[in-house]
Amino acid sequence: MNEYKIMIVDDEPDILNLLEKALNIEGFFNIIRAENGLTAVDACKQISPDIIILDVMLPDIDGYEVCKRIRQFSHCPILFLSSKND
């Protein structure tokens, strides 16, 4: 069984569900979900995920700021997820 800890951060529950299902199909079951940036930063401090999939557009602080804050204490890989046109 795969023990990697993957954090997914998005404010859309449908996207979180889709990502989690896709990861489960690929054998990843240790999924941490966060629906806003501040929760993601706090969870990252406590859980130390192996990788983060991070939405750019979040309701409190944007994904770029989340990344900056996480980089102050962690160097885990971060994949940005966005539906922005720019």
C-alpha positions in Angstrom: 0.0 0.0 0.0 1.2 3.5 -0.9 2.0 5.6 2.2 2.7 9.0 0.5 0.8 11.9 2.1 -0.8 14.0 -0.6 -2.4 17.3 0.3 -5.0 18.7 -2.1 -6.1 22.3 -1.7 -9.1 23.7 -3.5 -12.2 25.7 -2.4 -14.4 23.7 -4.8 -15.7 20.4 -3.2 -16.4 18.9 -6.6 -12.7 19.4 -7.6 -11.5 18.0 -4.3 -13.7 14.9 -4.8 -12.5 14.4 -8.4 -8.8 14.7 -7.4 -9.2 12.4 -4.5 -11.0 9.7 -6.6 -8.3 10.0 -9.3 -5.6 9.6 -6.7 -7.4 6.7 -5.1 -7.6 4.9 -8.5 -3.8 5.3 -8.8 -3.3 3.7 -5.4 -2.9 6.9 -3.2 -5.2 6.8 -0.2 -3.4 9.0 2.4 -5.1 12.2 1.1 -5.3 15.4 3.2 -7.9 17.9 2.0 -8.0 21.7 2.6 -10.6 24.1 1.4 -8.6 27.4 2.0 -5.1 28.6 2.2 -4.7 29.2 5.9 -6.0 25.7 6.7 -3.5 24.3 4.1 -0.6 26.1 5.7 -1.5 25.0 9.2 -2.1 21.4 8.1 1.2 21.3 6.2 3.0 22.3 9.4 1.4 19.5 11.3 1.3 16.7 8.7 4.4 17.4 6.5 2.8 16.1 3.2 5.1 14.5 0.6 3.5 16.6 -2.2 0.8 19.4 -2.4 -1.6 20.0 -5.3 -2.6 23.6 -4.8 -5.3 25.7 -6.4 -4.2 29.3 -7.3 -7.6 30.9 -6.7 -8.6 30.4 -3.0 -11.1 32.4 -0.9 -8.8 33.7 1.8 -5.2 33.9 0.5 -4.2 32.9 -3.0 -2.2 29.9 -3.9 1.0 31.9 -4.5 0.9 33.3 -0.9 0.2 29.8 0.4 3.3 28.6 -1.4 5.4 31.4 0.0 4.3 30.6 3.5 4.8 26.9 3.1 8.3 27.6 1.7 9.3 29.2 5.0 9.3 25.7 6.6 9.0 23.1 3.9 10.5 22.2 0.6 8.0 19.5 -0.5 7.0 19.6 -4.1 4.0 21.8 -5.0 1.9 21.5 -8.1 -0.3 24.4 -9.0 -3.8 23.7 -10.2 -5.6 26.5 -12.0 -8.5 27.3 -14.3 -7.3 30.9 -14.8 -7.0 32.0 -18.4 -3.9 34.2 -17.7 
